[in-house]
Amino acid sequence: MGNSARVAALAVLLSLLAVSGGAAQGISTPAKHAFMVDVSTDTVLLDKASDVPMAPASMSKLMTIYMVFDAIRRGTLKMEDELLVSTKAAKKGGSRMFMRPGERIRVDDLLRGIIVQSGNDACIVVAEALAGSEEEFAKLMTERGRMLGLKHSTFTNSTGWPHPGHLMSARDLARLSMILIEQFPDLYAIFKEKTFTYNGIKQGNRNPLLYNDPSADGLKTGFTQASLYGLTASAIREGRRIILVLNGLKNSRIRREESARLMEWAFRSHRVYTLFKPGEGVVSAGVWLGAEPAVPLVVAGGLRLSLTLPHFTRMEVKVRTMEPVAAPIRKNDRIGTLFVSVPDRKIQEIPLLAGRDVERMSVFGRLGATLSYLLWGGV
């Protein structure tokens, strides 16, 4: 897939992550917040309070990681750069790298300290280097988050440390995960690393899926007393990627078992169904005063869905058009809407576009068609 096609596909997916809804497809979860999407078909598989802002704990470190990845892409930061450790960073509690004040640490080590070890101290080091202070960095995180379409996310720190104003939604976490995966494929590989050693202290990645599911490749766990146990996870099997966000679970055992159960259900219970191929005509719409009597209507990029077999057999597809359509018509003009109804899901409304140009009739042709309509009621 070329870069332009990848960008277009990402834009379509992110628009769905921003607006699509729907309930779980015959499955429930004890998580207070949950969101799961099959990236390969842009299909939401599980949605439980996904737009409700919540305490994200260390899962919000994904935004800190995005800021570092983006600085590396822009060239304002390099992996070999060494950043100064402040007293504030070194003394920060919670999960950490165990660094010392005054030392300098390479960016690539700091990234592993954040991703693998969930280091709060490492987050503060990069925040101070990029913005001067953690407070200013948090403001930049919120501003950039809005630009990325994170509608329910506000950041007050770089670490996910408890604060009543530090909030994200499950859908925003899924959206941010997709951005990290698509825009930074080389750097994203760090998320799959299971251990990292710094200052002689070896720590394991807190993502439980990495140890039992070979298809898992990210992303981040979280825990505070306010958020309880959460996980933003991603796995890919045979070209299909699933992103899962859970939060509000009672303990780490339930988090481990629930994330594994839901991933297994998503991959094994759902098949990918191609309803329409790119450019394939769905229906035709009659044209008024056109050089052709009808125009084919297509779905841009085609339409694929991830469905269980029972839901596929009960799916309904309907079309609404405003006919006849007055010529001239230009390719990709929106002519109608395709409605896809699946049990337990919000009805999907997909634009139907003109598959080709249709010019107007000649003057004499239009005159003849008008007379025919007046005399006989025909089009």
SEKERO-151834 format. One record per atom (N, C-alpha, C): x, y, z; residue in one letter. Coordinates in steps of 0.02 Angstrom, whole numbers, padded with zeros to 5 digits, always signed. Layout:
<recs>
XYZa ...
</recs>
This chain:
<recs>
+00043-00059+00000m +00000+00000+00000m +00044+00062+00000m +00033+00109-00045g +00072+00169-00049g +00056+00216+00008g +00098+00269+00016n +00088+00315+00072n +00021+00350+00068n +00002+00373+00007s -00062+00408+00000s -00121+00363+00017s -00117+00300-00004a -00171+00253+00011a -00175+00239+00086a -00116+00234+00118r -00115+00221+00190r -00145+00280+00228r -00128+00341+00206v -00156+00401+00239v -00232+00403+00230v -00256+00386+00169a -00328+00386+00157a -00363+00334+00200a -00333+00275+00204a -00363+00221+00245a -00365+00241+00318a -00311+00273+00342l -00309+00294+00411l -00362+00347+00424l -00372+00393+00376a -00422+00446+00385a -00492+00416+00391a -00507+00365+00349v -00573+00333+00352v -00582+00299+00420v -00531+00263+00443l -00536+00228+00507l -00545+00277+00564l -00506+00332+00565l -00510+00379+00620l -00577+00414+00621l -00607+00425+00562s -00674+00455+00561s -00725+00408+00592s -00717+00343+00581l -00762+00294+00612l -00751+00291+00687l -00687+00293+00708l -00673+00292+00778l -00701+00354+00813l -00709+00408+00775a -00735+00469+00804a -00810+00469+00812a -00846+00434+00767v -00919+00442+00767v -00958+00377+00773v -00929+00320+00760s -00969+00259+00758s -00986+00237+00829s -01041+00201+00835g -01062+00176+00900g -01081+00103+00894g -01119+00080+00943g -01143+00011+00940g -01129-00025+01004g -01168-00077+01017a -01160-00116+01078a -01119-00177+01064a -01102-00213+01117a -01064-00275+01109a -01105-00325+01070a -01071-00363+01028q -01104-00413+00987q -01111-00479+01025q -01161-00482+01069g -01172-00544+01105g -01120-00559+01158g -01085-00509+01183i -01034-00521+01234i -01035-00463+01283i -01019-00478+01345s -01017-00426+01396s -00948-00427+01429s -00934-00376+01468t -00870-00371+01502t -00879-00337+01570t -00843-00358+01621p -00847-00324+01685p -00812-00256+01686p -00776-00240+01634a -00743-00175+01631a -00794-00119+01633a -00777-00064+01667k -00822-00007+01670k -00824+00029+01602k -00767+00030+01568h -00762+00061+01501h -00729+00010+01455h -00755+00004+01394a -00726-00043+01346a -00739-00019+01275a -00689-00030+01233f -00696-00014+01161f -00651-00061+01123f -00678-00093+01071m -00638-00137+01029m -00658-00127+00956m -00607-00122+00913v -00620-00111+00842v -00576-00158+00801v -00606-00186+00748d -00568-00224+00698d -00544-00174+00646d -00480-00158+00648v -00452-00106+00605v -00458-00125+00532v -00454-00188+00516s -00453-00210+00446s -00518-00193+00410s -00573-00187+00448t -00638-00172+00417t -00672-00111+00449t -00637-00077+00493d -00665-00019+00528d -00729-00036+00566d -00734-00097+00592t -00794-00121+00625t -00786-00118+00701t -00830-00082+00735v -00830-00080+00808v -00862-00144+00834v -00825-00182+00873l -00848-00247+00898l -00875-00242+00969l -00852-00194+01007l -00872-00187+01077l -00870-00114+01096l -00923-00091+01128d -00928-00020+01147d -00966-00015+01212d -00931+00003+01265k -00962+00012+01331k -00936+00077+01361k -00978+00127+01362a -00960+00193+01390a -00894+00218+01360a -00886+00209+01295s -00822+00225+01263s -00809+00299+01256s -00861+00341+01260d -00852+00413+01253d -00855+00450+01320d -00859+00413+01374v -00862+00443+01440v -00791+00456+01465v -00772+00518+01478p -00704+00531+01503p -00692+00493+01568p -00631+00465+01574m -00615+00423+01631m -00543+00437+01653m -00525+00415+01712a -00456+00419+01735a -00416+00366+01697a -00369+00385+01654p -00335+00336+01612p -00272+00306+01643p -00249+00335+01699a -00186+00313+01730a -00130+00312+01679a -00087+00262+01681s -00029+00262+01637s -00044+00251+01564s -00107+00233+01548m -00124+00227+01477m -00118+00295+01442m -00124+00350+01480s -00115+00416+01449s -00043+00429+01430s +00004+00387+01453k +00073+00394+01430k +00078+00384+01354k +00027+00355+01323l +00027+00349+01250l +00031+00418+01217l +00001+00468+01249m +00005+00536+01221m +00075+00565+01230m +00106+00551+01286t +00176+00572+01297t +00221+00539+01245t +00209+00475+01233i +00248+00438+01183i +00237+00468+01114i +00174+00485+01098y +00161+00517+01033y +00201+00581+01026y +00204+00622+01077m +00241+00685+01074m +00315+00673+01060m +00343+00621+01090v +00414+00605+01078v +00423+00578+01008v +00380+00531+00987f +00384+00505+00919f +00380+00561+00868f +00334+00607+00879d +00324+00662+00832d +00385+00707+00830d +00416+00721+00887a +00476+00762+00889a +00533+00728+00851a +00537+00662+00856i +00589+00625+00819i +00574+00630+00744i +00512+00623+00725r +00494+00628+00654r +00510+00697+00626r +00498+00749+00667r +00510+00818+00645r +00585+00836+00645r +00625+00795+00678g +00696+00808+00681g +00718+00853+00738g +00672+00870+00783t +00690+00911+00841t +00718+00869+00898t +00714+00805+00891l +00740+00758+00940l +00768+00698+00903l +00824+00672+00928k +00855+00612+00898k +00861+00558+00951k +00859+00496+00928m +00862+00440+00974m +00926+00440+01015m +00981+00467+00986e +01045+00467+01022e +01054+00529+01065e +01008+00576+01063d +01013+00636+01107d +01011+00614+01180d +01048+00651+01222e +01049+00637+01293e +01013+00693+01330e +00963+00676+01369l +00922+00725+01404l +00938+00726+01479l +00936+00786+01508l +00955+00796+01578l +00899+00775+01625l +00919+00740+01678v +00872+00718+01729v +00869+00770+01785v +00810+00797+01797s +00801+00847+01850s +00788+00812+01917s +00793+00850+01970t +00777+00822+02036t +00704+00801+02039t +00660+00841+02009k +00589+00823+02009k +00578+00756+01976k +00610+00745+01918a +00602+00681+01883a +00629+00623+01924a +00689+00631+01952a +00721+00577+01988a +00682+00557+02051a +00648+00606+02081k +00612+00592+02144k +00540+00571+02133k +00516+00570+02072k +00447+00552+02059k +00433+00480+02080k +00377+00469+02114g +00361+00403+02138g +00325+00361+02086g +00298+00305+02108g +00264+00259+02063g +00314+00219+02021g +00292+00194+01965s +00336+00155+01921s +00390+00201+01893s +00452+00176+01889r +00506+00219+01867r +00566+00180+01842r +00613+00218+01811m +00675+00189+01786m +00729+00186+01839m +00722+00223+01893f +00772+00229+01946f +00834+00266+01921f +00822+00326+01896m +00877+00369+01872m +00902+00414+01928m +00958+00448+01915r +00988+00493+01965r +00987+00565+01941r +00977+00613+01986p +00976+00683+01967p +01043+00703+01936p +01040+00743+01883g +01100+00768+01852g +01129+00724+01797g +01109+00661+01794e +01135+00619+01740e +01097+00633+01675e +01127+00612+01620r +01096+00620+01555r +01079+00551+01525r +01020+00545+01497i +00997+00480+01472i +00976+00487+01399i +00996+00439+01359r +00979+00440+01288r +00903+00434+01278r +00880+00465+01224v +00809+00464+01208v +00784+00393+01197v +00824+00351+01163d +00800+00282+01152d +00792+00244+01217d +00835+00258+01267d +00827+00227+01332d +00765+00254+01368d +00754+00319+01362l +00696+00350+01394l +00631+00322+01365l +00629+00312+01299l +00570+00284+01268l +00556+00214+01295l +00607+00174+01301r +00598+00106+01329r +00579+00110+01403r +00605+00160+01437g +00587+00170+01506g +00513+00186+01513g +00485+00223+01465i +00414+00240+01467i +00371+00181+01444i +00389+00152+01386i +00348+00100+01355i +00351+00034+01393i +00411+00011+01409v +00420-00054+01440v +00411-00050+01516v +00444-00001+01547q +00444+00004+01620q +00389+00050+01648q +00356+00086+01604s +00304+00135+01625s +00333+00187+01672s +00394+00209+01659g +00429+00254+01704g +00401+00325+01707g +00376+00344+01765n +00353+00412+01775n +00411+00462+01770n +00469+00441+01796d +00527+00485+01794d +00549+00499+01722d +00545+00448+01679a +00563+00457+01609a +00515+00505+01573a +00451+00501+01591c +00402+00547+01561c +00419+00619+01578c +00437+00632+01640i +00452+00701+01661i +00515+00726+01626i +00564+00683+01617v +00625+00703+01583v +00610+00727+01512v +00571+00689+01474v +00556+00710+01405v +00510+00770+01404v +00465+00775+01453a +00420+00832+01456a +00458+00896+01466a +00506+00895+01514e +00546+00955+01527e +00592+00972+01469e +00616+00923+01435a +00660+00936+01378a +00622+00967+01319a +00560+00945+01308l +00522+00968+01250l +00483+01033+01263l +00465+01046+01327a +00423+01104+01340a +00448+01149+01397a +00502+01130+01429g +00528+01171+01483g +00503+01151+01551g +00441+01129+01554s +00412+01105+01617s +00358+01054+01602s +00341+01013+01651e +00289+00963+01640e +00221+00996+01631e +00210+01052+01665e +00146+01087+01658e +00136+01113+01587e +00187+01143+01558e +00182+01168+01490e +00175+01110+01440e +00209+01055+01455f +00205+00996+01412f +00134+00969+01412f +00101+00968+01469a +00032+00943+01474a -00014+00987+01432a -00003+01052+01432k -00043+01096+01390k -00034+01079+01316k +00029+01067+01297l +00042+01047+01227l +00010+00980+01211l +00010+00935+01258m -00022+00870+01247m -00097+00879+01233m -00129+00921+01271t -00201+00933+01262t -00214+00966+01194t -00173+01016+01177e -00182+01050+01112e -00172+01002+01054e -00119+00962+01058r -00106+00914+01004r -00160+00860+01002r -00182+00840+01060g -00236+00790+01062g -00298+00815+01026g -00315+00878+01035r -00373+00906+01000r -00362+00904+00925r -00301+00919+00903m -00285+00917+00831m -00291+00846+00804m -00277+00797+00846l -00280+00727+00825l -00351+00699+00829l -00398+00738+00854g -00467+00715+00859g -00484+00681+00924g -00442+00691+00976l -00457+00662+01042l -00506+00708+01077l -00570+00695+01066k -00622+00742+01087k -00635+00742+01163k -00617+00687+01196h -00633+00681+01267h -00570+00673+01309h -00516+00705+01288s -00452+00698+01323s -00425+00766+01344s -00407+00770+01408t -00375+00830+01436t -00319+00806+01482t -00260+00835+01473f -00201+00813+01510f -00176+00866+01558f -00159+00845+01618t -00130+00890+01667t -00059+00871+01685t -00035+00814+01662n +00033+00792+01674n +00055+00744+01620n +00117+00723+01622s +00145+00679+01571s +00142+00605+01588s +00121+00590+01650t +00129+00522+01677t +00064+00483+01685t +00008+00518+01690g -00054+00485+01708g -00066+00486+01782g -00025+00525+01819w -00032+00531+01891w -00102+00557+01907w -00134+00530+01959p -00204+00548+01973p -00214+00624+01980p -00264+00648+01944h -00284+00719+01946h -00355+00722+01919h -00400+00758+01951p -00470+00759+01928p -00479+00786+01858p -00432+00826+01833g -00437+00852+01766g -00401+00813+01713g -00367+00759+01733h -00328+00719+01686h -00373+00661+01662h -00400+00667+01602l -00452+00622+01578l -00442+00602+01506l -00462+00540+01490m -00466+00517+01421m -00526+00471+01415m -00549+00459+01354s -00602+00410+01342s -00571+00348+01310s -00607+00292+01315a -00583+00230+01286a -00577+00237+01210a -00624+00272+01179r -00621+00281+01106r -00560+00323+01086r -00545+00374+01127d -00486+00415+01113d -00423+00375+01118d -00419+00330+01167l -00360+00287+01173l -00352+00241+01112l -00407+00215+01087a -00404+00174+01027a -00382+00215+00967a -00408+00274+00961r -00389+00319+00906r -00315+00336+00909r -00291+00353+00968l -00220+00370+00976l -00176+00310+00961l -00198+00251+00982s -00160+00189+00967s -00153+00180+00892s -00207+00190+00855m -00205+00182+00783m -00157+00232+00751m -00155+00292+00776i -00109+00343+00750i -00037+00321+00762i -00021+00297+00822l +00046+00274+00836l +00067+00217+00791l +00021+00170+00779i +00036+00112+00738i +00047+00131+00665i +00004+00174+00639e +00006+00192+00568e +00061+00242+00552e +00071+00291+00595q +00117+00345+00578q +00189+00331+00598q +00200+00286+00645f +00268+00273+00669f +00283+00198+00672f +00279+00163+00615p +00287+00090+00617p +00355+00067+00644p +00408+00103+00631d +00474+00082+00656d +00480+00091+00731d +00459+00149+00755l +00463+00163+00827l +00412+00121+00866l +00356+00106+00833y +00304+00067+00867y +00329-00002+00888y +00379-00028+00853a +00405-00095+00869a +00429-00101+00941a +00447-00044+00972i +00470-00046+01042i +00416-00074+01088i +00352-00063+01071f +00298-00086+01114f +00297-00162+01124f +00329-00198+01080k +00328-00271+01086k +00385-00298+01128k +00432-00255+01147e +00489-00277+01187e +00466-00296+01258e +00489-00353+01281k +00463-00379+01345k +00503-00357+01406k +00566-00340+01398t +00606-00319+01455t +00651-00260+01436t +00671-00222+01487f +00720-00169+01478f +00759-00162+01543f +00824-00154+01536t +00868-00148+01595t +00901-00079+01595t +00894-00044+01651y +00929+00020+01659y +00956+00024+01730y +01018+00050+01736n +01051+00054+01801n +01055-00014+01835n +01062-00066+01794g +01067-00134+01820g +01002-00163+01845g +00947-00128+01834i +00882-00151+01857i +00841-00173+01797i +00825-00237+01794k +00786-00265+01738k +00712-00266+01756k +00673-00238+01712q +00600-00237+01724q +00565-00266+01663q +00507-00298+01676g +00469-00328+01622g +00413-00282+01599g +00394-00291+01536n +00337-00254+01508n +00274-00275+01546n +00232-00226+01564r +00173-00240+01604r +00114-00265+01563r +00121-00266+01497n +00066-00289+01453n +00061-00365+01457n +00008-00393+01488p +00004-00465+01497p -00004-00504+01433p -00032-00474+01381l -00043-00511+01319l +00023-00530+01284l +00075-00491+01295l +00139-00504+01261l +00168-00572+01279l +00149-00599+01337y +00180-00660+01361y +00142-00723+01340y +00080-00716+01319n +00040-00775+01303n +00009-00773+01233n +00014-00717+01199d -00017-00709+01133d +00035-00684+01084d +00062-00727+01041p +00114-00706+00994p +00092-00651+00947p +00026-00642+00938s +00001-00591+00892s -00002-00522+00924s +00006-00518+00991a +00002-00454+01026a +00065-00414+01014a +00058-00348+01003d +00117-00307+00992d +00113-00238+01026d +00068-00229+01073g +00063-00166+01110g -00001-00167+01151g -00015-00116+01192l +00019-00053+01195l +00036-00035+01268l -00014-00022+01312k +00001+00007+01377k -00051-00012+01430k -00026-00028+01490t -00070-00041+01546t -00078+00023+01588t -00124+00020+01637g -00132+00075+01682g -00164+00052+01747g -00146+00086+01801f -00179+00072+01866f -00170+00131+01912f -00225+00154+01941t -00226+00197+02000t -00288+00177+02040t -00293+00203+02101q -00352+00188+02141q -00415+00216+02108q -00408+00271+02071a -00466+00301+02038a -00486+00263+01975a -00437+00241+01937s -00451+00208+01872s -00461+00133+01879s -00434+00103+01932l -00426+00031+01938l -00383+00006+01881l -00392-00056+01858y -00345-00086+01811y -00370-00078+01739y -00325-00055+01696g -00342-00044+01626g -00288-00068+01579g -00307-00075+01516l -00259-00097+01465l -00282-00071+01397l -00236-00042+01361t -00246-00027+01290t -00201-00076+01252t -00232-00119+01211a -00195-00174+01180a -00207-00177+01105a -00160-00207+01071s -00165-00218+00999s -00136-00286+00982s -00167-00319+00933a -00142-00383+00909a -00159-00389+00835a -00117-00425+00798i -00128-00433+00726i -00118-00506+00707i -00168-00534+00672r -00165-00603+00649r -00187-00605+00576r -00144-00632+00534e -00159-00641+00463e -00184-00576+00431e -00152-00521+00449g -00170-00457+00419g -00226-00420+00453g -00260-00451+00501r -00314-00418+00537r -00288-00391+00603r -00299-00327+00615r -00278-00296+00678r -00339-00279+00720r -00335-00299+00783i -00386-00282+00832i -00356-00235+00884i -00390-00181+00900i -00370-00136+00954i -00423-00141+01009i -00400-00151+01071l -00445-00160+01128l -00425-00112+01184l -00475-00079+01212v -00464-00036+01270v -00511-00058+01326v -00483-00071+01384l -00523-00089+01444l -00501-00045+01502l -00548-00028+01545n -00529+00009+01606n -00582-00003+01659n -00560+00002+01722g -00606-00006+01778g -00613-00078+01801g -00562-00120+01789l -00564-00189+01812l -00535-00194+01883l -00558-00244+01921k -00543-00247+01992k -00471-00265+02009k -00440-00308+01969n -00371-00328+01984n -00334-00348+01920n -00269-00359+01927s -00228-00375+01869s -00244-00443+01839s -00267-00490+01880r -00285-00556+01854r -00345-00550+01807r -00395-00513+01828i -00454-00504+01785i -00434-00467+01721i -00390-00418+01727r -00366-00382+01668r -00332-00429+01619r -00289-00472+01644r -00254-00520+01601r -00302-00568+01568r -00348-00597+01607e -00394-00647+01580e -00445-00615+01533e -00470-00556+01550e -00521-00524+01510e -00494-00500+01443e -00434-00472+01442s -00405-00450+01379s -00391-00509+01333s -00366-00564+01360a -00354-00624+01320a -00419-00652+01292a -00471-00655+01335r -00536-00682+01314r -00567-00641+01257r -00565-00576+01264l -00597-00533+01214l -00558-00534+01148l -00492-00536+01151m -00453-00540+01090m -00467-00606+01054m -00470-00660+01091e -00483-00725+01061e -00553-00726+01029e -00602-00698+01064w -00670-00693+01036w -00671-00652+00973w -00637-00597+00972a -00638-00553+00913a -00610-00587+00852a -00553-00622+00860f -00521-00653+00803f -00557-00717+00781f -00582-00756+00828r -00609-00822+00810r -00684-00821+00795r -00721-00775+00823s -00793-00774+00812s -00814-00731+00753s -00769-00689+00729h -00786-00643+00675h -00749-00660+00611h -00785-00657+00556r -00755-00664+00490r -00762-00598+00453r -00719-00588+00405v -00722-00527+00364v -00765-00541+00302v -00819-00503+00295y -00864-00511+00238y -00858-00449+00193y -00848-00462+00128t -00845-00408+00080t -00915-00399+00050t -00947-00343+00067l -01013-00329+00041l -01009-00300-00030l -00963-00252-00038f -00954-00221-00104f -00880-00206-00114f -00855-00221-00173k -00786-00207-00190k -00780-00134-00212k -00719-00106-00209p -00710-00037-00231p -00731-00028-00304p -00774+00021-00316g -00797+00035-00384g -00854-00009-00408g -00873-00058-00368e -00928-00103-00387e -00995-00067-00380e -01038-00072-00431g -01103-00040-00429g -01148-00073-00378g -01179-00033-00335v -01226-00058-00286v -01296-00059-00316v -01318-00003-00342v -01382+00004-00377v -01371+00057-00431v -01423+00068-00471s -01422+00123-00520s -01478+00171-00503s -01467+00235-00517a -01517+00286-00506a -01537+00317-00573a -01602+00327-00582g -01626+00358-00643g -01603+00430-00649g -01589+00452-00710v -01564+00520-00722v -01616+00559-00763v -01630+00619-00742w -01676+00663-00777w -01638+00709-00823w -01657+00707-00887l -01627+00748-00939l -01552+00735-00946l -01534+00671-00939g -01464+00653-00946g -01449+00619-01012g -01386+00622-01033a -01365+00587-01094a -01371+00512-01086a -01373+00488-01024e -01385+00418-01008e -01445+00413-00962e -01484+00359-00967p -01545+00355-00926p -01533+00341-00852p -01474+00316-00835a -01460+00297-00765a -01386+00305-00751a -01370+00310-00686v -01300+00315-00665v -01288+00263-00610v -01233+00225-00614p -01218+00175-00561p -01196+00210-00497p -01217+00183-00441l -01197+00210-00376l -01149+00162-00342l -01095+00189-00315v -01042+00147-00285v -01027+00172-00215v -00994+00128-00175v -00968+00146-00109v -00894+00160-00117v -00872+00219-00098a -00801+00236-00105a -00759+00187-00064a -00711+00155-00097g -00667+00108-00062g -00698+00041-00048g -00761+00031-00068g -00793-00033-00054g -00818-00036+00018g -00845-00093+00037l -00872-00102+00104l -00858-00172+00129l -00820-00176+00184r -00805-00240+00217r -00824-00234+00290r -00851-00288+00318l -00872-00289+00387l -00847-00352+00422l -00833-00345+00486s -00816-00403+00527s -00879-00423+00566s -00903-00484+00553l -00966-00506+00582l -00961-00579+00605l -01001-00595+00655t -01010-00665+00671t -01058-00694+00619t -01057-00760+00610l -01101-00790+00560l -01175-00777+00575l -01199-00783+00638p -01270-00769+00651p -01289-00697+00634p -01244-00651+00647h -01260-00581+00630h -01258-00569+00555h -01214-00604+00521f -01211-00596+00448f -01277-00619+00416f -01304-00675+00441t -01366-00701+00412t -01426-00657+00428t -01421-00616+00480r -01477-00572+00499r -01466-00500+00477r -01412-00487+00442m -01398-00419+00420m -01447-00397+00366m -01465-00333+00366e -01509-00305+00316e -01474-00245+00283e -01480-00242+00217v -01450-00187+00179v -01504-00152+00139v -01512-00087+00149k -01562-00048+00113k -01530+00012+00080k -01563+00036+00027v -01537+00093-00011v -01590+00147-00015v -01568+00209-00007r -01614+00266-00016r -01582+00314-00066r -01619+00330-00119t -01597+00378-00169t -01653+00428-00183t -01634+00486-00208m -01683+00536-00228m -01685+00535-00304m -01732+00498-00331e -01736+00491-00404e -01798+00527-00431e -01793+00550-00494p -01734+00548-00536p -01684+00603-00517p -01621+00592-00535v -01568+00639-00520v -01556+00683-00581v -01559+00748-00572a -01552+00794-00628a -01480+00795-00654a -01473+00790-00720a -01407+00798-00751a -01390+00872-00754a -01326+00891-00757p -01269+00846-00761p -01249+00818-00692p -01217+00760-00694i -01193+00727-00634i -01118+00717-00640i -01083+00730-00587r -01011+00720-00587r -00993+00659-00545r -00942+00622-00568k -00919+00564-00531k -00903+00584-00459k -00926+00542-00412n -00917+00550-00340n -00966+00599-00309n -01014+00626-00349d -01069+00663-00318d -01108+00615-00274d -01129+00639-00215r -01170+00596-00172r -01241+00595-00198r -01265+00534-00212i -01332+00525-00242i -01380+00492-00193i -01354+00451-00148g -01398+00415-00102g -01360+00391-00041g -01393+00347-00003t -01365+00320+00059t -01379+00246+00063t -01328+00209+00085l -01334+00138+00097l -01341+00128+00173l -01393+00092+00194f -01404+00079+00265f -01390+00005+00278f -01344-00008+00325v -01327-00076+00344v -01349-00086+00416v -01395-00133+00426s -01423-00146+00492s -01401-00215+00516s -01367-00216+00573v -01343-00278+00604v -01370-00279+00676v -01397-00336+00699p -01423-00338+00767p -01373-00314+00819p -01397-00275+00867d -01358-00249+00923d -01308-00195+00904d -01312-00171+00842r -01267-00118+00821r -01305-00058+00797r -01274+00000+00802k -01303+00060+00773k -01304+00052+00697k -01358+00073+00665i -01364+00068+00592i -01310+00111+00560i -01273+00080+00514q -01222+00116+00477q -01253+00151+00416q -01235+00213+00406e -01258+00251+00348e -01197+00268+00306e -01195+00240+00245i -01136+00247+00202i -01156+00284+00139i -01120+00337+00121p -01137+00375+00061p -01132+00333-00002p -01180+00341-00047l -01178+00311-00114l -01160+00367-00163l -01108+00355-00202l -01081+00406-00246l -01091+00387-00319l -01096+00438-00362a -01101+00425-00433a -01038+00391-00458a -01047+00337-00496g -00989+00299-00520g -00956+00329-00582g -00990+00375-00615r -00961+00408-00674r -00999+00473-00688r -00971+00513-00733d -01004+00575-00755d -01063+00558-00800d -01116+00598-00795v -01171+00594-00842v -01188+00665-00864v -01178+00679-00928e -01191+00746-00954e -01265+00757-00967e -01283+00819-00978r -01352+00835-00994r -01366+00817-01067r -01429+00804-01082m -01450+00794-01152m -01437+00858-01192m -01440+00850-01257s -01438+00908-01301s -01503+00949-01292s -01504+01009-01320v -01563+01051-01314v -01624+01016-01342v -01617+00984-01400f -01674+00950-01431f -01694+00888-01391f -01645+00855-01362g -01661+00797-01321g -01700+00817-01259g -01678+00873-01226r -01714+00896-01167r -01785+00918-01184r -01793+00950-01243l -01859+00972-01264l -01905+00912-01275l -01879+00860-01307g -01918+00800-01319g -01936+00765-01255g -01889+00761-01207a -01903+00728-01144a -01955+00766-01104a -01952+00833-01106t -02000+00873-01070t -02070+00864-01099t -02075+00865-01166l -02140+00855-01197l -02168+00786-01181l -02125+00736-01182s -02147+00668-01165s -02174+00664-01094s -02140+00699-01048y -02163+00699-00979y -02230+00733-00972y -02239+00790-01008l -02302+00827-01004l -02360+00788-01034l -02345+00752-01088l -02398+00716-01123l -02413+00649-01092l -02361+00613-01073w -02370+00543-01052w -02350+00528-00980w -02319+00578-00947g -02297+00567-00877g -02234+00527-00872g -02200+00514-00927g -02138+00476-00926g -02079+00520-00911g -02024+00489-00896v -01962+00526-00884v -01920+00523-00946v 
</recs>
